[in-house]
Amino acid sequence: MDNFIFYNPVKIIFGKNTIPELTNEVSKYNRILLAYGGGSIKKNGVYDQVVTALANHTIFEFQGIEPNPKYETLMRAVELCRTEKIEFILAVGGGSVIDGCKFIAAAVDYEGDPWEFVGDFTGKSIKSSIPLGTILTLPAAGSEMNCGAVISRANSPDKLPFASQKVFPRFSILDPETTFTLPTAQTANGIVDAFVHITEQYLTFNANASVQDHWAEGLLLSLLEEGPKVLADPENYDARANIMWASTMALNGLLSVGVSTDWATHMLGHELTAKFGLDHGVTLAIVWPSMMRIKKNNKFNKLLRYAKEVWGIGEGEDAEKIEKAITKTQEFFESIGIKTHLSDYGIGREDIDGLIGQLDKHGMDRLGERQDINLEESRLILEACL
């Protein structure tokens, strides 16, 4: 295992009827920006609970943070924060809303164009941030317990990550009941997103990090077991709770300490979302099987372990076990309603040049845990997704 420093200051408030806890968490702030997405929180009762909890505060609302949050939209919220001297930002929604609020929080006092810090994963560009908290309503991204975000540009195939310890949420409230009314597709996308988050940190090469490996395997098994339950019975509280907590644990930093991580599937997926508007979870389900098949020699030992520990595959030649595990994973994605080929979405071979051009533009010419996926290999992976 490699040396590491682990830091995560996010306070998690988990369980039924926990939104009223918001009152205590923001007691020292007066002027609060309440930011959310398309308005579903007004239909499922979350909005009313939040407003009640903030009754003694001055609330400024910002509605309309879209999936794959857009820089142009977020800059309107930045101007609102500057004009109204916002003291605290409350993100209510899924990963896109939370990612967007991290950008807003960092951009308010940033000198220059805030787009400059998008793409910087070192955190050095961001010197300060307005404090923020979250109320999670869509388990998937894990943004509620980490310091990363992904931001897009309108009318442009630019979708890039950034990170800074300055944008860790002060707290995140996770009430599984808020997810009961999620559309089936969003639930399925969230399951895939969390699943691939885990494998990006687990399916690399052996670092003798048995703690992280067992954590990853346990989380993957939970998603495989609980995912079908929530799709069959959306108000199964226990299943929803396990999905929510697994999604948070998938990307809060615990799995990545002391090990090498991949993220190539995500980088290719981001380009598919930016260019064609596909849901993030969909892009991961498309890219993951081909990525594993083409990089299986690099990942051989971990894929073999994955086959045994996650899928219980113990018979046959090693290569057969790995292929069976990849196929079973792809079948799982399909079983929860997500198609796993580019052709399922009308994307053909003629579109791949544009995707490779975007990878090149964004400096994504060396991907993977070994930084050995060049543009030509990315092309092979995308072609295998057809």
ROROLUM-670744 format. One record per residue (C-alpha): residue in three letters; x, y, z. Coordinates in steps of 0.5 Angstrom, whole numbers, padded with zeros to 4 digits. Example, Ala and Ser with C-alpha at 12.3 -4.5 7.8 and 13.67 -1.06 7.14 Angstrom:
# ROROLUM-670744
<rest ala | u 0025 | v -0009 | w 0016> $
<rest ser | u 0027 | v -0002 | w 0014> $
This chain:
# ROROLUM-670744
<rest met | u 0000 | v 0000 | w 0000> $
<rest asp | u 0003 | v 0007 | w -0002> $
<rest asn | u 0003 | v 0013 | w 0003> $
<rest phe | u -0003 | v 0017 | w 0004> $
<rest ile | u -0006 | v 0023 | w 0008> $
<rest phe | u -0013 | v 0022 | w 0009> $
<rest tyr | u -0018 | v 0028 | w 0010> $
<rest asn | u -0025 | v 0028 | w 0010> $
<rest pro | u -0029 | v 0034 | w 0014> $
<rest val | u -0036 | v 0032 | w 0012> $
<rest lys | u -0041 | v 0031 | w 0017> $
<rest ile | u -0046 | v 0026 | w 0015> $
<rest ile | u -0053 | v 0026 | w 0018> $
<rest phe | u -0057 | v 0020 | w 0016> $
<rest gly | u -0064 | v 0017 | w 0016> $
<rest lys | u -0071 | v 0019 | w 0017> $
<rest asn | u -0074 | v 0025 | w 0018> $
<rest thr | u -0067 | v 0028 | w 0019> $
<rest ile | u -0068 | v 0035 | w 0015> $
<rest pro | u -0070 | v 0039 | w 0021> $
<rest glu | u -0063 | v 0038 | w 0023> $
<rest leu | u -0061 | v 0043 | w 0018> $
<rest thr | u -0064 | v 0049 | w 0023> $
<rest asn | u -0058 | v 0047 | w 0028> $
<rest glu | u -0053 | v 0046 | w 0022> $
<rest val | u -0054 | v 0053 | w 0019> $
<rest ser | u -0055 | v 0057 | w 0026> $
<rest lys | u -0050 | v 0062 | w 0025> $
<rest tyr | u -0051 | v 0064 | w 0018> $
<rest asn | u -0057 | v 0069 | w 0016> $
<rest arg | u -0057 | v 0070 | w 0009> $
<rest ile | u -0057 | v 0063 | w 0005> $
<rest leu | u -0058 | v 0061 | w -0002> $
<rest leu | u -0062 | v 0055 | w -0003> $
<rest ala | u -0060 | v 0052 | w -0010> $
<rest tyr | u -0064 | v 0046 | w -0013> $
<rest gly | u -0065 | v 0043 | w -0020> $
<rest gly | u -0072 | v 0043 | w -0024> $
<rest gly | u -0077 | v 0043 | w -0018> $
<rest ser | u -0078 | v 0036 | w -0016> $
<rest ile | u -0076 | v 0038 | w -0009> $
<rest lys | u -0083 | v 0042 | w -0009> $
<rest lys | u -0087 | v 0036 | w -0011> $
<rest asn | u -0084 | v 0031 | w -0006> $
<rest gly | u -0084 | v 0035 | w 0000> $
<rest val | u -0077 | v 0036 | w 0001> $
<rest tyr | u -0078 | v 0044 | w -0001> $
<rest asp | u -0083 | v 0045 | w 0005> $
<rest gln | u -0078 | v 0042 | w 0010> $
<rest val | u -0072 | v 0046 | w 0008> $
<rest val | u -0076 | v 0052 | w 0008> $
<rest thr | u -0079 | v 0051 | w 0015> $
<rest ala | u -0072 | v 0049 | w 0018> $
<rest leu | u -0070 | v 0056 | w 0015> $
<rest ala | u -0075 | v 0060 | w 0018> $
<rest asn | u -0071 | v 0064 | w 0022> $
<rest his | u -0066 | v 0066 | w 0016> $
<rest thr | u -0066 | v 0070 | w 0010> $
<rest ile | u -0067 | v 0065 | w 0004> $
<rest phe | u -0065 | v 0067 | w -0003> $
<rest glu | u -0067 | v 0062 | w -0008> $
<rest phe | u -0064 | v 0059 | w -0015> $
<rest gln | u -0067 | v 0054 | w -0019> $
<rest gly | u -0065 | v 0051 | w -0025> $
<rest ile | u -0058 | v 0048 | w -0024> $
<rest glu | u -0059 | v 0043 | w -0030> $
<rest pro | u -0056 | v 0035 | w -0030> $
<rest asn | u -0049 | v 0036 | w -0032> $
<rest pro | u -0049 | v 0043 | w -0029> $
<rest lys | u -0047 | v 0049 | w -0034> $
<rest tyr | u -0042 | v 0054 | w -0033> $
<rest glu | u -0047 | v 0060 | w -0036> $
<rest thr | u -0052 | v 0058 | w -0031> $
<rest leu | u -0048 | v 0057 | w -0025> $
<rest met | u -0045 | v 0064 | w -0026> $
<rest arg | u -0052 | v 0067 | w -0025> $
<rest ala | u -0052 | v 0064 | w -0018> $
<rest val | u -0045 | v 0067 | w -0017> $
<rest glu | u -0047 | v 0074 | w -0019> $
<rest leu | u -0053 | v 0073 | w -0014> $
<rest cys | u -0049 | v 0071 | w -0009> $
<rest arg | u -0044 | v 0077 | w -0010> $
<rest thr | u -0050 | v 0082 | w -0010> $
<rest glu | u -0054 | v 0079 | w -0004> $
<rest lys | u -0048 | v 0078 | w 0000> $
<rest ile | u -0049 | v 0071 | w 0001> $
<rest glu | u -0046 | v 0067 | w 0007> $
<rest phe | u -0048 | v 0060 | w 0006> $
<rest ile | u -0050 | v 0056 | w 0000> $
<rest leu | u -0055 | v 0050 | w 0001> $
<rest ala | u -0055 | v 0045 | w -0005> $
<rest val | u -0061 | v 0041 | w -0005> $
<rest gly | u -0061 | v 0035 | w -0010> $
<rest gly | u -0057 | v 0030 | w -0013> $
<rest gly | u -0049 | v 0031 | w -0015> $
<rest ser | u -0051 | v 0036 | w -0021> $
<rest val | u -0054 | v 0041 | w -0016> $
<rest ile | u -0048 | v 0039 | w -0011> $
<rest asp | u -0043 | v 0040 | w -0016> $
<rest gly | u -0046 | v 0046 | w -0019> $
<rest cys | u -0046 | v 0049 | w -0012> $
<rest lys | u -0039 | v 0047 | w -0011> $
<rest phe | u -0037 | v 0052 | w -0017> $
<rest ile | u -0041 | v 0057 | w -0014> $
<rest ala | u -0038 | v 0057 | w -0007> $
<rest ala | u -0031 | v 0057 | w -0010> $
<rest ala | u -0033 | v 0062 | w -0016> $
<rest val | u -0036 | v 0068 | w -0012> $
<rest asp | u -0029 | v 0071 | w -0009> $
<rest tyr | u -0025 | v 0068 | w -0015> $
<rest glu | u -0021 | v 0074 | w -0018> $
<rest gly | u -0021 | v 0073 | w -0026> $
<rest asp | u -0026 | v 0068 | w -0030> $
<rest pro | u -0028 | v 0062 | w -0025> $
<rest trp | u -0027 | v 0057 | w -0031> $
<rest glu | u -0020 | v 0058 | w -0030> $
<rest phe | u -0020 | v 0053 | w -0024> $
<rest val | u -0025 | v 0048 | w -0028> $
<rest gly | u -0020 | v 0042 | w -0030> $
<rest asp | u -0015 | v 0043 | w -0024> $
<rest phe | u -0015 | v 0037 | w -0020> $
<rest thr | u -0009 | v 0040 | w -0015> $
<rest gly | u -0014 | v 0045 | w -0012> $
<rest lys | u -0008 | v 0050 | w -0012> $
<rest ser | u -0013 | v 0055 | w -0016> $
<rest ile | u -0018 | v 0056 | w -0011> $
<rest lys | u -0016 | v 0060 | w -0005> $
<rest ser | u -0023 | v 0061 | w -0001> $
<rest ser | u -0030 | v 0059 | w -0002> $
<rest ile | u -0037 | v 0060 | w 0001> $
<rest pro | u -0039 | v 0055 | w 0006> $
<rest leu | u -0044 | v 0050 | w 0004> $
<rest gly | u -0048 | v 0044 | w 0006> $
<rest thr | u -0052 | v 0039 | w 0002> $
<rest ile | u -0059 | v 0035 | w 0002> $
<rest leu | u -0058 | v 0029 | w -0002> $
<rest thr | u -0064 | v 0027 | w -0006> $
<rest leu | u -0061 | v 0023 | w -0011> $
<rest pro | u -0055 | v 0018 | w -0009> $
<rest ala | u -0050 | v 0017 | w -0015> $
<rest ala | u -0045 | v 0022 | w -0015> $
<rest gly | u -0042 | v 0022 | w -0008> $
<rest ser | u -0041 | v 0029 | w -0009> $
<rest glu | u -0044 | v 0030 | w -0002> $
<rest met | u -0038 | v 0027 | w 0002> $
<rest asn | u -0032 | v 0029 | w -0003> $
<rest cys | u -0029 | v 0036 | w -0005> $
<rest gly | u -0029 | v 0034 | w -0013> $
<rest ala | u -0034 | v 0037 | w -0018> $
<rest val | u -0035 | v 0036 | w -0026> $
<rest ile | u -0038 | v 0043 | w -0030> $
<rest ser | u -0040 | v 0043 | w -0037> $
<rest arg | u -0040 | v 0049 | w -0042> $
<rest ala | u -0047 | v 0051 | w -0046> $
<rest asn | u -0047 | v 0049 | w -0053> $
<rest ser | u -0040 | v 0046 | w -0052> $
<rest pro | u -0037 | v 0039 | w -0052> $
<rest asp | u -0033 | v 0041 | w -0045> $
<rest lys | u -0034 | v 0037 | w -0039> $
<rest leu | u -0029 | v 0038 | w -0034> $
<rest pro | u -0027 | v 0036 | w -0027> $
<rest phe | u -0024 | v 0040 | w -0021> $
<rest ala | u -0023 | v 0039 | w -0014> $
<rest ser | u -0021 | v 0043 | w -0008> $
<rest gln | u -0021 | v 0042 | w 0000> $
<rest lys | u -0024 | v 0049 | w 0000> $
<rest val | u -0031 | v 0046 | w -0003> $
<rest phe | u -0032 | v 0040 | w 0002> $
<rest pro | u -0039 | v 0041 | w 0005> $
<rest arg | u -0040 | v 0043 | w 0012> $
<rest phe | u -0045 | v 0037 | w 0013> $
<rest ser | u -0050 | v 0033 | w 0008> $
<rest ile | u -0056 | v 0031 | w 0010> $
<rest leu | u -0058 | v 0024 | w 0007> $
<rest asp | u -0066 | v 0022 | w 0008> $
<rest pro | u -0067 | v 0015 | w 0004> $
<rest glu | u -0074 | v 0017 | w 0004> $
<rest thr | u -0073 | v 0023 | w -0001> $
<rest thr | u -0071 | v 0018 | w -0006> $
<rest phe | u -0078 | v 0014 | w -0006> $
<rest thr | u -0080 | v 0018 | w -0012> $
<rest leu | u -0074 | v 0018 | w -0016> $
<rest pro | u -0076 | v 0016 | w -0024> $
<rest thr | u -0073 | v 0009 | w -0025> $
<rest ala | u -0068 | v 0011 | w -0030> $
<rest gln | u -0065 | v 0016 | w -0025> $
<rest thr | u -0065 | v 0011 | w -0020> $
<rest ala | u -0061 | v 0006 | w -0025> $
<rest asn | u -0056 | v 0011 | w -0027> $
<rest gly | u -0055 | v 0012 | w -0020> $
<rest ile | u -0053 | v 0005 | w -0019> $
<rest val | u -0049 | v 0005 | w -0025> $
<rest asp | u -0045 | v 0011 | w -0023> $
<rest ala | u -0044 | v 0009 | w -0016> $
<rest phe | u -0042 | v 0002 | w -0018> $
<rest val | u -0037 | v 0005 | w -0023> $
<rest his | u -0034 | v 0010 | w -0018> $
<rest ile | u -0032 | v 0004 | w -0014> $
<rest thr | u -0029 | v 0000 | w -0020> $
<rest glu | u -0025 | v 0006 | w -0022> $
<rest gln | u -0021 | v 0005 | w -0015> $
<rest tyr | u -0021 | v -0002 | w -0015> $
<rest leu | u -0020 | v -0005 | w -0021> $
<rest thr | u -0013 | v -0003 | w -0022> $
<rest phe | u -0007 | v -0007 | w -0020> $
<rest asn | u -0005 | v -0010 | w -0013> $
<rest ala | u -0003 | v -0005 | w -0008> $
<rest asn | u -0003 | v -0010 | w -0002> $
<rest ala | u -0009 | v -0006 | w 0000> $
<rest ser | u -0013 | v -0011 | w 0003> $
<rest val | u -0018 | v -0006 | w 0007> $
<rest gln | u -0019 | v -0002 | w 0001> $
<rest asp | u -0020 | v -0008 | w -0003> $
<rest his | u -0025 | v -0011 | w 0002> $
<rest trp | u -0029 | v -0005 | w 0003> $
<rest ala | u -0030 | v -0004 | w -0005> $
<rest glu | u -0032 | v -0011 | w -0006> $
<rest gly | u -0037 | v -0010 | w 0000> $
<rest leu | u -0040 | v -0004 | w -0003> $
<rest leu | u -0041 | v -0007 | w -0010> $
<rest leu | u -0044 | v -0013 | w -0007> $
<rest ser | u -0049 | v -0009 | w -0004> $
<rest leu | u -0051 | v -0005 | w -0010> $
<rest leu | u -0052 | v -0012 | w -0014> $
<rest glu | u -0056 | v -0014 | w -0008> $
<rest glu | u -0060 | v -0008 | w -0007> $
<rest gly | u -0061 | v -0005 | w -0014> $
<rest pro | u -0066 | v -0010 | w -0016> $
<rest lys | u -0070 | v -0009 | w -0010> $
<rest val | u -0071 | v -0001 | w -0010> $
<rest leu | u -0073 | v -0002 | w -0018> $
<rest ala | u -0078 | v -0007 | w -0016> $
<rest asp | u -0080 | v -0003 | w -0010> $
<rest pro | u -0079 | v 0004 | w -0010> $
<rest glu | u -0081 | v 0005 | w -0003> $
<rest asn | u -0077 | v 0000 | w 0000> $
<rest tyr | u -0073 | v 0004 | w 0006> $
<rest asp | u -0068 | v -0001 | w 0008> $
<rest ala | u -0066 | v -0002 | w 0000> $
<rest arg | u -0066 | v 0005 | w -0001> $
<rest ala | u -0062 | v 0007 | w 0005> $
<rest asn | u -0056 | v 0002 | w 0003> $
<rest ile | u -0056 | v 0004 | w -0004> $
<rest met | u -0056 | v 0012 | w -0001> $
<rest trp | u -0050 | v 0010 | w 0004> $
<rest ala | u -0046 | v 0005 | w -0001> $
<rest ser | u -0046 | v 0011 | w -0007> $
<rest thr | u -0044 | v 0016 | w -0001> $
<rest met | u -0038 | v 0011 | w 0001> $
<rest ala | u -0036 | v 0010 | w -0006> $
<rest leu | u -0033 | v 0017 | w -0007> $
<rest asn | u -0031 | v 0020 | w -0001> $
<rest gly | u -0024 | v 0018 | w -0001> $
<rest leu | u -0024 | v 0012 | w 0003> $
<rest leu | u -0023 | v 0007 | w -0003> $
<rest ser | u -0017 | v 0011 | w -0006> $
<rest val | u -0012 | v 0012 | w -0001> $
<rest gly | u -0006 | v 0008 | w -0002> $
<rest val | u -0008 | v 0005 | w -0008> $
<rest ser | u -0007 | v 0007 | w -0016> $
<rest thr | u -0014 | v 0009 | w -0019> $
<rest asp | u -0016 | v 0009 | w -0026> $
<rest trp | u -0022 | v 0014 | w -0028> $
<rest ala | u -0021 | v 0013 | w -0036> $
<rest thr | u -0028 | v 0010 | w -0036> $
<rest his | u -0031 | v 0017 | w -0033> $
<rest met | u -0026 | v 0021 | w -0038> $
<rest leu | u -0029 | v 0018 | w -0044> $
<rest gly | u -0036 | v 0018 | w -0041> $
<rest his | u -0035 | v 0025 | w -0040> $
<rest glu | u -0034 | v 0026 | w -0048> $
<rest leu | u -0040 | v 0022 | w -0049> $
<rest thr | u -0045 | v 0026 | w -0045> $
<rest ala | u -0042 | v 0033 | w -0047> $
<rest lys | u -0042 | v 0031 | w -0055> $
<rest phe | u -0049 | v 0027 | w -0055> $
<rest gly | u -0052 | v 0029 | w -0048> $
<rest leu | u -0053 | v 0022 | w -0046> $
<rest asp | u -0054 | v 0021 | w -0038> $
<rest his | u -0047 | v 0020 | w -0034> $
<rest gly | u -0049 | v 0013 | w -0032> $
<rest val | u -0051 | v 0011 | w -0039> $
<rest thr | u -0044 | v 0013 | w -0041> $
<rest leu | u -0041 | v 0009 | w -0036> $
<rest ala | u -0045 | v 0003 | w -0037> $
<rest ile | u -0043 | v 0004 | w -0045> $
<rest val | u -0036 | v 0005 | w -0044> $
<rest trp | u -0034 | v 0000 | w -0038> $
<rest pro | u -0035 | v -0007 | w -0041> $
<rest ser | u -0030 | v -0005 | w -0047> $
<rest met | u -0025 | v -0001 | w -0042> $
<rest met | u -0025 | v -0008 | w -0038> $
<rest arg | u -0024 | v -0012 | w -0044> $
<rest ile | u -0019 | v -0008 | w -0048> $
<rest lys | u -0015 | v -0007 | w -0041> $
<rest lys | u -0016 | v -0014 | w -0038> $
<rest asn | u -0008 | v -0015 | w -0039> $
<rest asn | u -0006 | v -0009 | w -0034> $
<rest lys | u -0012 | v -0011 | w -0030> $
<rest phe | u -0011 | v -0018 | w -0030> $
<rest asn | u -0010 | v -0020 | w -0023> $
<rest lys | u -0015 | v -0015 | w -0020> $
<rest leu | u -0021 | v -0017 | w -0025> $
<rest leu | u -0019 | v -0025 | w -0023> $
<rest arg | u -0021 | v -0023 | w -0016> $
<rest tyr | u -0027 | v -0019 | w -0018> $
<rest ala | u -0029 | v -0025 | w -0021> $
<rest lys | u -0029 | v -0029 | w -0015> $
<rest glu | u -0030 | v -0024 | w -0010> $
<rest val | u -0036 | v -0021 | w -0013> $
<rest trp | u -0039 | v -0026 | w -0018> $
<rest gly | u -0037 | v -0032 | w -0014> $
<rest ile | u -0034 | v -0035 | w -0021> $
<rest gly | u -0029 | v -0040 | w -0019> $
<rest glu | u -0029 | v -0045 | w -0025> $
<rest gly | u -0025 | v -0045 | w -0031> $
<rest glu | u -0019 | v -0042 | w -0034> $
<rest asp | u -0017 | v -0035 | w -0031> $
<rest ala | u -0019 | v -0031 | w -0038> $
<rest glu | u -0025 | v -0035 | w -0038> $
<rest lys | u -0027 | v -0033 | w -0031> $
<rest ile | u -0025 | v -0025 | w -0033> $
<rest glu | u -0029 | v -0025 | w -0039> $
<rest lys | u -0035 | v -0028 | w -0035> $
<rest ala | u -0035 | v -0023 | w -0030> $
<rest ile | u -0035 | v -0017 | w -0035> $
<rest thr | u -0041 | v -0020 | w -0038> $
<rest lys | u -0044 | v -0021 | w -0032> $
<rest thr | u -0043 | v -0014 | w -0030> $
<rest gln | u -0046 | v -0012 | w -0037> $
<rest glu | u -0052 | v -0016 | w -0036> $
<rest phe | u -0053 | v -0013 | w -0030> $
<rest phe | u -0053 | v -0006 | w -0033> $
<rest glu | u -0058 | v -0008 | w -0038> $
<rest ser | u -0062 | v -0012 | w -0033> $
<rest ile | u -0064 | v -0005 | w -0029> $
<rest gly | u -0065 | v -0002 | w -0036> $
<rest ile | u -0059 | v 0001 | w -0039> $
<rest lys | u -0057 | v -0001 | w -0046> $
<rest thr | u -0049 | v -0002 | w -0046> $
<rest his | u -0048 | v 0000 | w -0054> $
<rest leu | u -0047 | v 0006 | w -0057> $
<rest ser | u -0051 | v 0004 | w -0063> $
<rest asp | u -0057 | v 0003 | w -0058> $
<rest tyr | u -0057 | v 0011 | w -0058> $
<rest gly | u -0056 | v 0012 | w -0065> $
<rest ile | u -0048 | v 0014 | w -0065> $
<rest gly | u -0044 | v 0011 | w -0070> $
<rest arg | u -0037 | v 0010 | w -0072> $
<rest glu | u -0037 | v 0016 | w -0076> $
<rest asp | u -0038 | v 0020 | w -0069> $
<rest ile | u -0031 | v 0017 | w -0066> $
<rest asp | u -0027 | v 0022 | w -0069> $
<rest gly | u -0030 | v 0028 | w -0066> $
<rest leu | u -0030 | v 0024 | w -0059> $
<rest ile | u -0022 | v 0023 | w -0060> $
<rest gly | u -0021 | v 0030 | w -0062> $
<rest gln | u -0025 | v 0033 | w -0056> $
<rest leu | u -0020 | v 0028 | w -0051> $
<rest asp | u -0014 | v 0031 | w -0055> $
<rest lys | u -0017 | v 0038 | w -0054> $
<rest his | u -0018 | v 0037 | w -0046> $
<rest gly | u -0011 | v 0034 | w -0045> $
<rest met | u -0014 | v 0027 | w -0044> $
<rest asp | u -0008 | v 0023 | w -0048> $
<rest arg | u -0006 | v 0019 | w -0043> $
<rest leu | u -0011 | v 0016 | w -0039> $
<rest gly | u -0011 | v 0010 | w -0034> $
<rest glu | u -0008 | v 0008 | w -0027> $
<rest arg | u -0002 | v 0007 | w -0031> $
<rest gln | u -0003 | v 0013 | w -0036> $
<rest asp | u -0002 | v 0008 | w -0042> $
<rest ile | u -0008 | v 0009 | w -0045> $
<rest asn | u -0007 | v 0014 | w -0051> $
<rest leu | u -0011 | v 0017 | w -0056> $
<rest glu | u -0011 | v 0011 | w -0061> $
<rest glu | u -0013 | v 0006 | w -0055> $
<rest ser | u -0018 | v 0011 | w -0053> $
<rest arg | u -0021 | v 0010 | w -0060> $
<rest leu | u -0020 | v 0002 | w -0060> $
<rest ile | u -0024 | v 0002 | w -0054> $
<rest leu | u -0030 | v 0007 | w -0057> $
<rest glu | u -0030 | v 0003 | w -0063> $
<rest ala | u -0031 | v -0003 | w -0058> $
<rest cys | u -0037 | v 0000 | w -0055> $
<rest leu | u -0041 | v 0000 | w -0062> $
